[in-house]
Amino acid sequence: MRDLFIGLMSGTSLDGVDGVLVDFAGDRMQVQQYATLPFPPALQAELLALNTPGDNELHRAALAANGLVGIYAGVVQQLLERSGTLATQVKAIGAHGQTVRHRPQEFGATGYTLQLNNPALLAEHTGITVVADFRSRDVAAGGQGAPLVPAFHQQVFGRAGEAVAVLNIGGISNLSLLYGQILGFDCGPGNALMDHWCQLHTGQPYDADGTWAASGTVCPALLDTLLDEPYLTKAPPKSTGRDLFNPPWLASKLQGFAGLAPVGVQATLTELTASAIATCIRSYGKNSKLLIVCGGGALNKYLMQRLQALLPGMQVQSSATHGLPPLQVEAAAFAWLARQTVLGLPGNLASVTGARGERVLGAVYPA
């Protein structure tokens, strides 16, 4: 008997939606199908704009959420058609939504996290139960609400008696340390600043293979300025997003470096991402000899080379080497989280988020 769930992920890279159809029957989860759709340029621009304050935000956010759900529904349709699966055979969709604000433990106490989504509309479009709003319960319980993937990473990549580190590099980079009491936190910027700078100066949405960055020279003074950000030395539990690491943040750091060639800035931004990650691993994951990398950053060959150079005592490997391609990991995690919700099981780890305890996450919108 199959145990089918769909996971959807549109992360801080803001490039589109990845989706997987996962079968959890038996001893090991199996991805049955993968599909992806890019964001139309207008929707991508609006989602990016909504990460910072602007006019008429409530109206614009509601319309953007509806547009996002249209892409979600398209990915679901592809997954069903390609796999020959009926909607009635899928128990639930895990739809995280698009994070546009993430400010936990601020403004007095609880703070908030906000993901654009319209799960009711997605349930109507697909005829499948939808689980959404995964982060809010953890935040309500005093946690960061992020990252939520370490428990899933432990299920998929954990090894008995061995310390393993799992790194997801999306727009933001987040690390899971799988040994003893599991830890997980956001390291700092992932692809977000690199993609922004590449788009601004080359017209390309990202630096393919890191080729442009590799052709430049890191500016040590700029790197020191970029690394002089309090978040990067803050102790976990911690999480961040485009609220902090965004174009205005970068512009403020670039003051005084007007004469630096754009390719030099790109090389330095890549080094920032690698350096922030390496520092976190050296500080909190000293026992780990294996670093498994997923997310779009795992496809950046130059970034992977820089991580290996900065972490000479570790094996730095793509998650594809361990049975799950980099662009499928986060989507599969939200399929797993949806299943946890449906089964009434917790999805967070208090040791990761700082919440008062484990909680069943998410809100359910029946088919």
N, C-alpha and C positions, 0 to 999 in steps of 0.2 A: 504494500500500500504506500503510495507516494505521499509525501508531506511537503507540499509546494507553497512557497512564499516568494514574493517579488520584493526586491529592494531597489530603491531609487535614490540617487545621490546627485545633488547639484551643489558643489562646494564653493569655497572662497576663490577658486580660480576663475569662476564665472564664465567658463567656456561652453557649458552645456550640461546635459543630463546623461549619466550612465545608469543603466539598469540591468539587473540580473534576475533570472528565474532560478531559484535554488530548491533542491530536494533535500530535506533533512532526514529522510527515512534511513534507517540503518545506523551504522556506527560513525559514518563520516558524511558531512555535507557535500553535495555535488552541484556545481553550477551547470544547469541544463542549457542555458542560453544567455547571451549577452547582446545588448543593443545600446546604441548611443545616438543622441540627436544634439546638434549644436543649437545655441540660442540665436534667434534672429538678431541682427545688430541692434535694432531699436530696443528690444527687450533687454539685451545685455547692457546697453548703455543706461537704461532706466534702473535696472537692478544695481548697477554700480553707483549711480547717482543717489539711490536711496540709502546707501551706506553712510551718507553724511546728511546733515540737516538741510532742508530745502522747503520751497513753497508747496502748499497743498499736498502734504505728504500722505495723509490718510487716504484721500481719493486715489492718488497715484499708486500707493502701495496695494490697495484693493484690486485695481486693474492689473497691476503687475503680477499679483498672485494668481489671478485668473489666467493670464498669459502663460505663466509658469506651469500651471496645471494642464494647459493645452499641450505643452511639450511632454510633460509626464505621461499623459494619456497616450500620446503618440509612441513613446517608448514601450509602454505596456502592450499596446497593440502589436508592435513589432515582435516583442518577446512571445506573445501568444501565437501569432501567425507562424513564426519561424520554428517554433517547437511543436506545433500542432496541439496546443493545449487550450482547453475551454476555460473561460473565465470562472465557471462554477467549480473547476478543479483546484483553483488557487485559494488558499485559506485567507490570505491577507496580503496587502501591499504595505511595506514600510516606506513612508514618504516623509523625509526629514524636513523638507522645505528649504528656503533660501535665507540664510542668516543675514540680516541687515543691521542688527544691533546686538551686541553681546556685552552686558555690563553687570555681571553677577557680583554680589557682595559689595555693592556700592550704594550711595544715596541713603545712608542710614544703616541698612542691614542687608536686606535680601537682594536688592538690585533686580535685574530682569535680563531675559534673553528673548529675542524676537526673531522668529522665522516667518517669512512670507510663504503662505500656502493657503489653499482652499480645499481641504480634504473632503468636505462634503461634496464639492463639485467633482472631485476625482472619483469618488464612489459612484456618483451618478454617471459619469462618462464611461467607467469601466465595468460596472456591475460587480465589483469586488470590494470586500471590506478593506478599509484603509485605517492604518495606525499612523498617527502623526503627533507632533508636539512632544517629542521625546525629552527635551532638555528641561522643561519647566518644572517638573516634579523634583528633580535633583536640586535645582536652584531654590525651590520652596523649602527644601530640607536643609538649606544652608550650604549647598555645594556650588561648584563652578558651573555645573551643567555640561561640562566638557573637560577632556574628551570622553566620549562614550564608547569608543572602539576598543579600549584595552581588554575588556572582558571577552570580546569576540576574538581579538588577537591571541589571547591565551588559549581559547578553544582550538584555533586553527594552527597557530605557529608554536605554541608552548611545547617544551620538551622537559620531561621529568628529570630533575636533578641538574639541569643545565640553564645557565643564565642567557636569555635571548632578548635582544632589543629589536623592536619593530618600529620603523619610522615611516610615517605617511607625510609625503610632501605634496600638499595641494597649494592653495593660495598661502596658507599658513602651514608650518611644519609642526607635527605633533608626534610625540615619542611614547611608546609603551615599553616598560621594563618588566620582563616576565621572569621573576625569580623571587621566591619567598613572598613577602607582601608586595603585590603588584603595584607599580607606580605608573603614572601617565600624566603628561602635561604638554602644553603647547610650548615649543622651543622659541618661536619667533617667526619671522617671515619665511615663507616657502617660495612659491613662484610669483606671488602677487606683485612685488616691486620689480622683479626682473621682467615679467610680462608687460607691465605698464611702460617701463623704459624702452623695451624693444618695440612696442607698438608706436610709441611716440617718435622714435628716431629711425625706424626701418619700415614702418607700416605693416610689419608682420605681427600676428597675435602672440607669438612666443619665439624664443630663441631656440630653434630646432637643434637638438643634440648639444646645445650650448656652444655652437660653433663661433658665434659672434663674440661671446664672452672670452672664449679660449684664444681669440686673436688679439685681445687687449691685454693691458698690464694693470694689475691691481695697484691702486693708489693707497699706500699705507696710512697717510694722514686722513683720507676720507674714510677708510675702513675703521680707524679709531673713533672718528666722529659718529659713524653709524652705530658702532658697538656701544657708544656712550648713551645707552637708553636704559633707564632703570628697570624696565620689565625684564631685560635679558639676564639680569643678576638676581632677580626676585626668586625666592625659594618656592617650590611647589607646595600645595596645589595651586595651579595658576592656568589661566587660559586667556587668549587674546583673539584679535581678528582685524578686519579692515578699519574698525574704530580707531585703532592705533597706527598700524602699518599701512599707510595709504599715501597717495600722491602729495598731499600737503605736508605730511611728515617728512617725506623724502626731499621736497623742495626746501624745507627749513634746514635740513642737514647739508644740502648742497650749497648753501650760501657761503661764499668764500672760495668756491671751487669752479668758478665760471669758466676758467681756461682749460678745464679738464675735458679731453675728448669724450664724446658719448660712449665709445667702445670701452674706454677706461672705466667709466661709471658702471657699465654692464658687468665688466670683469669684477669690479669691487662689490657690486650687489650680489653676484654669485658667491663671492668669498664670504660675504656677510651671512648668507643663508647657511653655508657649509660651516663657518666658524661658530655660529650660534648653536647649531646642532652638535658639533663636536664638543663644545664646552659643556653642554648638558650631559652628554654621554660620559665624559671624563669625570664629571661631578657626581653623577647619580647612577651610572651604569658601569662602574669599573670592572665588575666581574664578567661582563658580557664579552664573548669572543665572536659573536655573530650578530650582524646588523642586517635585518631584512627590510628592504625599502620598497614602498608601494606609493601609489599616487602618480600624478603626471611627472613629478620630479625624478622618478625612477627612470624615465625615458631620456633624461638630460645626461648624456654621456660625460660631459665635462664636469657637471656637478657631482656625479658619482665618482669620478676620478679624484676630485678635490676631497670628498668625504674619505675615500680610501687613504689619500695622502695624509690627512689630518688625524686619522685613526689607524696607524700602522699595525697596532696589535689586534685588529679585528678583521674579520671577513665581511666585506660590504657586498651584499648580493641583492638582486631584484627578487621580489616575491614570486615572480614567474618560475624561478628555480625551485620554489617550494610549493608549486602546484596551483597558484592563484595569480593570474596576470595583474600587474599593478593597477590598471584602471577598473578592475572588478572588485577589489578588496573592500572599499568603503561602501559600495552598493550592497555587497553581500552582508556587511555588518548590519545594515539597516533591515535587511530581510531577517537576520538573526534576532535583532532587537524587536521587530514586529512579532516574531514567534514567541519571544519571551513574554511580551505583553499578553498575547492571546492565551498563553498557558498560565498566566498569573504569576510569572516568575520575575525577579528583579533583573534590571538591565544595567544598573550602574555599579561602580565599585567605590565605596566610601574612601578607601585608601588613595584613590585617584582624584576624585572630585572634591573631597573634604566635606561631603554631606554627612548628616547625622547618622546615616545608616543606609542599607540597601533599600531600594524602592522599585515597585513596578512602575515603569515609565510609559508615557504616551496616553493619547486619547483615541478611542475606537469609534469609527464611523461605519456602521454596518452596511453591507451591500444592500 
